[in-house]
Amino acid sequence: MTRQFLALSASLLIITACSEVKESEATVEQNPKIAKLKMPDGFRAEHLYSPADNDQGSWVAMTFDDKGRLITADQYGALYRSELAPIGAADLAPKIEKLKIQTGEQVADSVVQMGYAQGLLYAFNSLYVMVNHRGDEEFEKSSGLYRLQDTDNDDQYDKITLLKALEGSGEHGPHSIVMSPDGKSLHVIAGNHTDVPEMDAYRLPKVWQDDNLFPQIKDPRGHANSRGAPGGWIAKIDPEGKHWEMIGAGFRNAFDIAFNENGDLFTYDSDMEWDLGMPWYRPTRICHVPSGSEFGWRTGNGKWSPAYPDNLPPVLNIGQGSPTNVVYGKDAKFPPQYRRSLFAFDWSFGIIYAIELQPNGATYSGKKLEFVSGMPLPLTDGVI
């Protein structure tokens, strides 16, 4: 039995594929935090830790470093580094430390030196942090992509570099960071309340003026009324953050991205729930994001129909929800069906969908399975 899948919600959970589940294992008294979880036969869940129970906020991003330690981010607080217990340990609680940046200055334990992040990635001997925040007295740094480095090899970060400042924050601000398939670059994603920074290259035409032939009908409550095209966007960058290239755009608020074994890029975009019942309502959906793609988010009734020839349709419409993490299952020690599936997290309904992808012409088709569900289960991030 091998632990393979970590998921963050109000608690830190492990989802395991069990080749053989013994009767004694199946009947042991479960932790009440996982007792009501539903998952397919042959899988089990373990509860590791609840940050909120330890005054460590709500963890919304995670990555493993080069030593196998889990680094997590409190949405409105600090970064934490955790050593997970070995398989079979009687006590599963991880050893956790708050990350302190060794800048040479004396800093109080209560001070947040780096955090308020919605994206984390360890790569190129660095920790990349996507801060989503408007600088204030609690935390002075504002939204942007930061790089943390350990320059003296003492296993503590001591250098912070701002690679790119970004205008935007909140639930529709800058989000996740992932390694590109070439292993030489990164991809980042941001929601539709994040201004597009000046890019060095654009793979889709930079033609984002409003051109709706019909009178505009905007949200009566004012949501996103001042936000224009291209909405949420994805960019490819070099490790030093010097070259930014737009890959795709037109999303409402996709939070995360993932590549499959062919190097194809996918995301899980959100719906505008207040549009439900309107002709321009677009449900949450799985999108295949090829180079130069446009998915047509526009405020109000200006959203493009999937039938428009210059707008790509989704791989799969899912329905209402609040998309967060996506991760592809190719590296999981799971049955074959799940190794060619995209795992898509829905925060509001507490569901991890396993989207089984099948090639279909130049793109893919998909069918969904409720892989893990619970109520409540406010899912935020996951890694394999």
BATI-944031 format. One record per atom (N, C-alpha, C, O): x, y, z; residue in one letter. Coordinates in steps of 0.05 Angstrom, whole numbers, plus 5000, padded with zeros to 4 digits. Example, Ala and Ser with C-alpha at 12.3 -4.5 7.8 and 13.67 -1.06 7.14 Angstrom:
% residues 2
526448865156a/524649105156a/526449345156a/528549345169a/525749555142s/527349795143s/525850015157s/526850235161s/
***
This chain:
% residues 384
501749765000m/500050005000m/501850255000m/503650275016m/501250434981t/502950674979t/501150924980t/499250954965t/501851104997r/500451364998r/501151514973r/503451544965r/499051624959q/499551744933q/498352024930q/499352174913q/496252094944f/494852334937f/494352494962f/493052404981f/495352744963l/494852924985l/492853134977l/493053254955l/490953194994a/488953394988a/488753585012a/488753495035a/488453845006l/488054045027l/485154135027l/483954185006l/484054155051s/481454285054s/481654415082s/483654545088s/479654385098a/479954485126a/481954315140a/483054385161a/482554085128s/484553905140s/486453805118s/485753825094s/488653695126l/490553565107l/489953275107l/490153135127l/489253165083l/488452895080l/490252745061l/491552865043l/490452485064i/491852305045i/489752115034i/488351985049i/489652095007i/487951894994i/489751674983i/491651734968i/489251424990t/491051204984t/489550994967t/487250924973t/490950894946a/489950664932a/490950414946a/493350384949a/489150234955c/489950004970c/489549754952c/487249694944c/491649614947s/491349364931s/489949154946s/488448994935s/490349154973e/488948964990e/488149105015e/489849205030e/485549125021v/484649245045v/483749015064v/481748885059v/485148985085k/484548765104k/481948835119k/481249065123k/480548635128e/478048665143e/478548835167e/476949005174e/480848795181s/481348955205s/481749245199s/481049415215s/482849305175e/483249585168e/480649715161e/480149945166e/478849555148a/476249665139a/474349725162a/472549885159a/474749585185t/472849615206t/473849775230t/472349805249t/476249885228v/477250035251v/475650295253v/474550395234v/475550405277e/474150645282e/475550875268e/477950915271e/473951025253q/475151235236q/475151505251q/473551555269q/477051675243n/477051955252n/474452085242n/473752055218n/473052225259p/470552355250p/470852555227p/468952615213p/473352655224k/473752845202k/473652715175k/473352855155k/473952445174i/473952315148i/471752095147i/471451965126i/470252065168a/468351845170a/466151855148a/465151645140a/465452095140k/463252125121k/464252165092k/462652225074k/466852135087l/467852155060l/466951915043l/466751695053l/466351975018k/465551754999k/467751744978k/468651944967k/468551494971m/470551454950m/470151174938m/468751014950m/471351124915p/470950854903p/472150634920p/473850684937p/471150394915d/472250154929d/475250134923d/476150194900d/476850054943g/479650034938g/481250274946g/483750274942g/479950484956f/481350724964f/480650774994f/478550695004f/482450915007r/481950985035r/483151265040r/484851355025r/482151395060a/483051665068a/484251655096a/483351505113a/486251825100e/487451865126e/487552155132e/488252325115e/486952225157h/487152505165h/489852555179h/490552415197h/491252765169l/493852825180l/493853055199l/495053045221l/492453275192y/492753515207y/490553715200y/489653715178y/489853875220s/487854095215s/489154355223s/489254415247s/490054515204p/491454765211p/489654965227p/490655095244p/487154975220a/485355155235a/485155095264a/484855265281a/485454835271d/485354755299d/487954835314d/488054825338d/489954915299n/492554995310n/493255285305n/495555365305n/491155445300d/491555735295d/493455795272d/495055985273d/493255635251q/494955665227q/493355725202q/494355695180q/490855815206g/489355915184g/488255705166g/487755475174g/487755775141s/486655605120s/488755565099s/489555755085s/489755315096w/491855255076w/490655215049w/488855055045w/491655365029v/490455365002v/492355294980v/491555274957v/494955254986a/496855184966a/498955004978a/499555015002a/500154824961m/502054634971m/503954554949m/503354554926m/506454474958t/508454364939t/510354204956t/510754244980t/511754014943f/513853864956f/516553984949f/516954064926f/518354014968d/521054104962d/522853874954d/521853644952d/525453924950d/527253714940d/527953514961d/529253314955d/527153554986k/527553355007k/525053215015k/524953075036k/522953244999g/520453095004g/518753225026g/516853095035g/519353465034r/517753605054r/515553755040r/515853865018r/513353775053l/510953915043l/510954205052l/511154255076l/510854385033i/510654675039i/507854765033i/506854715011i/506654905051t/503854985049t/503655285054t/505355405067t/501455405045a/500955695048a/498355745061a/496255635052a/498355895082d/495856005094d/494856225076d/496356405070d/492356225069q/491256425050q/491656705061q/492056885045q/491456735087y/491757005099y/493957005120y/493757125141y/496156855115g/498256835135g/500856725123g/501456775100g/502256575139a/505056495133a/505156245116a/503156125109a/507756175110l/508355915097l/509255725118l/510455805138l/508755465114y/509455255133y/510855025118y/510254975095y/512754905132r/514154675121r/513754435139r/514054455163r/512954205127s/512153975142s/513653725134s/514053675110s/514453575154e/515553305149e/513353105155e/512353085177e/512552955134l/510452765137l/511352515150l/513652435147l/509652395166a/510352145180a/510751915160a/509351915139a/512551735165p/512851505147p/510451325146p/508851325165p/510151175124i/507950985122i/508050785144i/510150675151i/505750735156g/505550545178g/505950665205g/505750515225g/506650915207a/507151045233a/504551045250a/502351085239a/504851015275a/502451015293a/501351295295a/498951335297a/503151495295d/502251775297d/502751905269d/505051935261d/500551985255l/500752095229l/501252405229l/501752515208l/501252525252a/501552815253a/504252905242a/506252805251a/504253085223p/506853175212p/508253365231p/507053485249p/510953385227k/512553585242k/512553835226k/513353845202k/511554055238i/511054305223i/512754535234i/512954565258i/513854685216e/515254935224e/514255165206e/513755125182e/514055395218k/513455635203k/516055725189k/518055755202k/515855775163l/518255855149l/519056135156l/517456325156l/521556165164k/522656425170k/524856485150k/526656325145k/524756725139i/526756805119i/529156925134i/528757135148i/531456805131q/533856895146q/535157135132q/537057115118q/533957375137t/534957615124t/537157755140t/538357955130t/537757655164g/539757785181g/538557985201g/539958075219g/535958045198e/534558215216e/532958055236e/532057835230e/532758155261q/531158035281q/528158085275q/527258315273q/526657865272v/523857885265v/522257735286v/522857505292v/520157855296a/518357725315a/516957485303a/516457475279a/516457285319d/515157035309d/512457095296d/511556945278d/511057305305s/508457365295s/508457495267s/506357515254s/510757585259v/510957735233v/510957535210v/512257325211v/509357595190v/509257435165v/511357555146v/510957775135v/513457405141q/515557505122q/514857435093q/515457585075q/513457205089m/512557125063m/510156955067m/510056775084m/508057005051g/505556845053g/503356975038g/503757095017g/500856955048y/498457045034y/498556955005y/498057104986y/499256695001a/499756584974a/497456404966a/496356254982a/496956404940q/495056214928q/496456024908q/495155864896q/499156044906g/500655864889g/503355824900g/504756004909g/504255564900l/506955494909l/508155294890l/506755114880l/510755314884l/512155114868l/515055114876l/516355324876l/516054874883y/518954844887y/520154754860y/519454544850y/522054914850a/523354844824a/525855014822a/526055224833a/527854904807f/530355054802f/531655144828f/532655374830f/531654964848n/532855024874n/531655274887n/533055414902n/529155324882s/527855564892s/524955484899s/523855294890s/523855654917l/520955634923l/519555884910l/520156114917l/517855824890y/516356034877y/513756074892y/512355884898y/513056324898v/510756394914v/509056604899v/510056814892v/506556534894m/504656724881m/503056854903m/501056744913m/503957094911v/502557254931v/500057374920v/500057474898v/497857354935n/495257464927n/494257644950n/493057544969n/494957904948h/494558064972h/495058364964h/496658424947h/493658534977r/494258824976r/495858895001r/494858875023r/498358974997g/500159025020g/498859205041g/497659405035g/499259125067d/498159275089d/500059235113d/502259135111d/499059315137e/500659295161e/501159005169e/503258945181e/499358825162e/499758545169e/501858415152e/503458255162e/501958485127f/503858375108f/504358575086f/502558645071f/506758675085e/507358915068e/507458845038e/507059025022e/507958595031k/508258535003k/505558514989k/503558415000k/505458604964s/503058594948s/503258374927s/505258244924s/501058334913s/500858114893s/503158114874s/504058314865s/504057864868g/506157834849g/507457564852g/506857414870g/509157504833l/510657254834l/513357304847l/514957464837l/513957154868y/516457184884y/518056924882y/516956714879y/520656954885r/522456724885r/524156724911r/525456924917r/523956504926l/525556484951l/527856294945l/527556084933l/530256374955q/532656204951q/534256174977q/534256354994q/535655954979d/537455905001d/540255934989d/541255754976d/541556164994t/544056224981t/546556124996t/548756114985t/546156035021d/548455945037d/548255655045d/549755555062d/546255515033n/545955225037n/545655145067n/546654935075n/544155305082d/543655225110d/540755125114d/539755105137d/539455065092d/536754955092d/534655155102d/532455075110d/535255415099q/533455625106q/533555835083q/535655905074q/531255925075y/531156125054y/532156395065y/531456475087y/533856525049d/534956785058d/534857005037d/535757225042d/533656945014k/533457154993k/530657144981k/529656934973k/529457384979i/526857414967i/527157594943i/528157824945i/526257504919t/526357664895t/523557684883t/522257484879t/522757934878l/520157974864l/520657944834l/522158114822l/519557744822l/519857704793l/517957874776l/518757974755l/515557904786k/513558064771k/511358154790k/510057984803k/510958414793a/508658514808a/506158494791a/506258534766a/503958414804l/501458384789l/499258544802l/499158574827l/497558664786e/495358824795e/492858654797e/491758574777e/492058594821g/489758424825g/490058264851g/492258194859g/487858214864s/487958054889s/485157944895s/483257994880s/485057784916g/482457664923g/481957404909g/483757274898g/479457314910e/478757054900e/479257024869e/479556804859e/479257254855h/479757254826h/482457374819h/482857464797h/484257364838g/486957474834g/488857274822g/487957074810g/491457314825p/493457124815p/493456864831p/493056864856p/493756634817h/493356374830h/495856194828h/497856254841h/495755984812s/497655764815s/500055794796s/500155954778s/502155624803i/504555604788i/505155304784i/504955154803i/505855224759v/506554944754v/509054934737v/509655124723v/510354704738m/512654654721m/511654594692m/509754444689m/513054704673s/512354644645s/513354364637s/515254274649s/512254234617p/513153974609p/516053964600p/517353754603p/517154184590d/519954184581d/521954184604d/524354144600d/520954224629g/522654224653g/524554464654g/526254474671g/524154654636k/525854894634k/524455154639k/525655364639k/521855144643s/520255384646s/517855324665s/517455104674s/516255534670l/513955524688l/511555624674l/511755774654l/509155544683h/506655654674h/505255774699h/505255654720h/503956004696v/502456124717v/499656194707v/499256224683v/497756214726i/494956274718i/493856484737i/494556484761i/492056654727a/490856864743a/487956894735a/487156834713a/486356984754g/483457024750g/482857284736g/484657444730g/480257334731n/479457554713n/479557824728n/478858034715n/480357834753h/480758094767h/483758154769h/484558314786h/485358024753t/488258064752t/488958194725t/488558064704t/489958434725d/490658564700d/492858404686d/494558284699d/492658394660v/494758264644v/497258444644v/497058664634v/499458344655p/501858514654p/502958524625p/502158354608p/504558714619e/505758734592e/507358484587e/509158414602e/506658334566m/507958084559m/510158134538m/510058334523m/512057954537d/514157964516d/513157834491d/514157894469d/511157664493a/509957534469a/507157454475a/506457394498a/505557444454y/502757364456y/502157154435y/502557204411y/501256914444r/500556714424r/497656744414r/496956594395r/496156914425l/493456974415l/493357274408l/494657434421l/491657344389p/491557624381p/490757804404p/488957744419p/492158034406k/491558224428k/489458414418k/489858654416k/487058304414v/484758464404v/482558444424v/480758264422v/482558614444w/480858574467w/478958814472w/478058854494w/478458974451q/476459184454q/473659064453q/473158854441q/471759194468d/469059104468d/467759144440d/468059364429d/466458934430d/465258964404d/462558814403d/461758694383d/461058824426n/458558684427n/456458834411n/455959074416n/455158704392l/453158834376l/450458884391l/448859054383l/450158734413f/447658764428f/448158944452f/450458974461f/446059074462p/446359244486p/447559084509p/446758854514p/449359204524q/450659064546q/448659034569q/447359224577q/448558794580i/447058734605i/449158644625i/450158424623i/449758814644k/451758754664k/450458654690k/448058684694k/452058534707d/450958434732d/449758654749d/451058844754d/447258624757p/445958834773p/447258894800p/447059104811p/448758694810r/450158734836r/452958854832r/454358904851r/453758894807g/456259024801g/458658844798g/460858944794g/458358584800h/460658404800h/461958404772h/460658354752h/464558474772a/466258464747a/465258664726a/466058634703a/463558854733n/462559034713n/464759204700n/464459294677n/466959254715s/469059424704s/471359254692s/473359364683s/471058994692r/473158814682r/472658764652r/470458684644r/474758804637g/474558764608g/476058514599g/477158364615g/476058474573a/477558254561a/480558284567a/481458514570a/482058074569p/481357794561p/480457624585p/480357384582p/479857744608g/479157574631g/481557434643g/483757534642g/481057194654g/483257034665g/485256944644g/484456904621g/487756914651w/489856854631w/491956664642w/492156624666w/493356544623i/495556354629i/498056454614i/497956524591i/500356444628a/502856534616a/505056334621a/505056194642a/506956314603k/509356154606k/511656344612k/511956554599k/513356274631i/515556454639i/518056284642i/517956044647i/520356424640d/522956294646d/523356284676d/521956424691d/525256124686p/525656104715p/526356364729p/525756384753p/527456554716e/528156804728e/525957014725e/526257244733e/523756944712g/521457124709g/522057354691g/520757564694g/523857334672k/524557554655k/522957564629k/522557774617k/522157324619h/520657304594h/517957194599h/517656964608h/515857344593w/513057264597w/511657244570w/511857424553w/510357014566e/509056964541e/506256864547e/505856664561e/504257004536m/501456914540m/500856674524m/501356664500m/499656474537i/499056214524i/496056204516i/495356124494i/494356294535g/491456284530g/490056474549g/491256554569g/487556534543a/486056724559a/483056674554a/482256494540a/481456844567g/478556824564g/477156664585g/474956564581g/478556624608f/477356474630f/475956664650f/476656904651f/474156564666r/472956734687r/474856724711r/475956924719r/475156484723n/476756474747n/477856194751n/477356064771n/479256094731a/480655834734a/482855864754a/484456054752a/483155674773f/484955704795f/487655564790f/489755654800f/487555344775d/489955174773d/490055054745d/488155064730d/492354944738i/492854834712i/494454574715i/495854534735i/494254394695a/495754144696a/496254044668a/494654094650a/498453904665f/499153784639f/498853484640f/499253354661f/497953364617n/497853074616n/500452964605n/502353114601n/500552704600e/503052574591e/503852664563e/506152624555e/502052784548n/502652884521n/503553174521n/504153284500n/503653294544g/504353574546g/501953764540g/502454004537g/499553654539d/497153824535d/496353944561d/496453824582d/495454194560l/494754354584l/491754364588l/490154384570l/491054334614f/488154334622f/487754514646f/489454564662f/485254624647t/484454774671t/481554724676t/480154594660t/480554824699y/477754784708y/476755064714y/477355184735y/475055174696d/474155454698d/471555464714d/469955284714d/471155704726s/468755734743s/466455844727s/466755954705s/464055824739d/461655944728d/461156214741d/462356274762d/459356364730m/458256604743m/455556514754m/453556524739m/455456444780e/453056314790e/450556484788e/448356384787e/450956754789w/448556924788w/447456944759w/445257054756w/448856834740d/447756824712d/446056574707d/444956544686d/445756404727l/444356154724l/441556214713l/440056374724l/440756084691g/438156124678g/438256324655g/436356344640g/440456474653m/440756664631m/441956524606m/443356324609m/441356624582p/442456494558p/445456494557p/446656324544p/446756684571w/449656704570w/450956554594w/453456584597w/449456404610y/450656254632y/452556044621y/451955904602y/454956034633r/456855824626r/457555664652r/458555784671r/457055404652p/457555244676p/460555214681p/462155264663p/461255124705t/464055044709t/464754834689t/463054664681t/467254844679r/467854674657r/470854604655r/472554764663r/471454374645i/474154294640i/474954384612i/473554334592i/477154524610c/478054644585c/480854534578c/482654534594c/481154444553h/483754384541h/484754644530h/483454774514h/487254714537v/488254984531v/490654954512v/492954954521v/490154944486p/492454934467p/493655214464p/492555414473p/495955224451s/497355474447s/495555674432s/494455614411s/495355914443g/493856134430g/490856114432g/489456234416g/489955974452s/487055934455s/485656164468s/486756304485s/483156214460e/481356414471e/478756284479e/477556144463e/477956324505f/475556194515f/473256394520f/471156314530f/473556644513g/471356824509g/469956924534g/467557004532g/471256934558w/469857064580w/469657364575w/471657494567w/467257464578r/466757754578r/464757814599r/463157644606r/464758054610t/462958124631t/460058124622t/459558174598t/458158054639g/455358054633g/454557874611g/455457644609g/452957984592n/451957814570n/453857804547n/453257694526n/456257914551g/458257914529g/459757664525g/461457644507g/459257464542k/460757214540k/460357074513k/458157074502k/462456974502w/462356844476w/461056564479w/461356424498w/459556494458s/458356234457s/460556034448s/462256104432s/460455784458p/462255584448p/462155534418p/463955424406p/459855614406a/459555574378a/461055774361a/461455734337a/462055994373y/463556194357y/466056064346y/467455914360y/466756124321p/469055984309p/471756064321p/473655914318p/471956294334d/474456374346d/474556334376d/476256454390d/472656174386n/472556114414n/472455814418n/470855674406n/474255704435l/474355414439l/472155324458l/471655454479l/470855104452p/468954984471p/470354824493p/472654764490p/468954764514p/470154604535p/470354304528p/469054214509p/472154164542v/472153874540v/469653754553v/468553554543v/468853874575l/466653764591l/465453984607l/466854124622l/462854024606n/461354194624n/460654034649n/459753804647n/461154154673i/460554014698i/458054124712i/456453964721i/457754384713g/455354494727g/456254704747g/458354824744g/454554754767q/455254954787q/457554854805q/457954614808q/459055044816g/461154974834g/463255194837g/462855414826g/465355134851s/467555324855s/470155174851s/471255064869s/471155184826p/473655034820p/476055134834p/476455374838p/477754944843t/480355024855t/482554864841t/483254924818t/483554654853n/485854514843n/485154324819n/482954224818n/487154294801v/487054074782v/489853944782v/491854084785v/489853684780v/492453534779v/491953284762v/489853154764v/493853214745y/493552984727y/494752744741y/496652754755y/493452504736g/494052274752g/496252094741g/496551864751g/497752184721k/499651994708k/501751884727k/502751664722k/502452024748d/504551934767d/503451794791d/505051714809d/500851754792a/499651624816a/499851324813a/499551214791a/500251184835k/500150894835k/497250814840k/496450694860k/495550884820f/492750834820f/492150644797f/493850594780f/489750524796p/488950364773p/489150524747p/488950774748p/489450394724p/489950524698p/487950744692p/488750954681p/485450704698q/483350904692q/484051174704q/483651384691q/485151174729y/485751424743y/488351544734y/488851784738y/490151394722r/492651504713r/492451664688r/494251804680r/490151634674r/489551804651r/487151994657r/485652074639r/486952054682s/484752234691s/485852494701s/488052504713s/484252704697l/484852964709l/483152984734l/480652964733l/484453034757f/482953064782f/482353364786f/484153534787f/479753424787a/478853704789a/477353744816a/475553594822a/478253944831f/477153994858f/474954204857f/475254414845f/472754144870d/470554334873d/470354404903d/469654234919d/470854654909w/470754754937w/467954754949w/467654664972w/466054854934s/463454904946s/461854654951s/460554634972s/461954454934f/460454204937f/462153984950f/461153774956f/464754034954g/466453834967g/466853584951g/466453364961g/467653614926i/467953384908i/470553404893i/471353614883i/472053174893i/474253144874i/473152974851i/472452744854i/472953094827y/472152944803y/474652814790y/476752944789y/474352574781a/476352444764a/475252454736a/473252324729a/476552624719i/475652664691i/477352474674i/479652534669i/476152264664e/477552084646e/477652204618e/475552234606e/480052254609l/480352394583l/480952184561l/482451994565l/479652224538q/480052054514q/480652234490q/479152434486q/482652174474p/483252334450p/480752344432p/479352144429p/480252584421n/477952624404n/478652834383n/478353074388n/479552744360g/480452934340g/482953084349g/484852954358g/482853344348a/485053514356a/484953574386a/486753704396a/482953474400t/482753524428t/481953274443t/482753054436t/480253304464y/479553084481y/476553094487y/475353304486y/475452864493s/472852854507s/473352744535s/475452624540s/471352784552g/471752694579g/469152614592g/467052704585g/469352434612k/467152354628k/467952374657k/470252304664k/466152454674k/466852504702k/465852294721k/463752174717k/467452254742l/466752074763l/467252224789l/469252364792l/465352204808e/465852324835e/467752144849e/467051944860e/470352224850f/472452064861f/472352074892f/472351864905f/472352314903v/472052344932v/470052564937v/470052764923v/468252524956s/466352734963s/465752734993s/466152525006s/464952955003g/464252975031g/462853245036g/463053425020g/461353255057m/459853505063m/460053555093m/458853415109m/461653765101p/463053945083p/465853835076p/466953675091p/466953915053l/469653845045l/470654065027l/470854025003l/471354295039p/472154535023p/474954505012p/476854605024p/475154364989l/477754294978l/479254534966l/477954704953l/481854544970t/483354764960t/485654684941t/485954794920t/487354494949d/489654424932d/490254124936d/489354004955d/491854014917g/492653734919g/495153684904g/495753824884g/496753484912v/499153404898v/499253094899v/498152974917v/500752984880i/501252694879i/504152654885i/505052424886i/
***
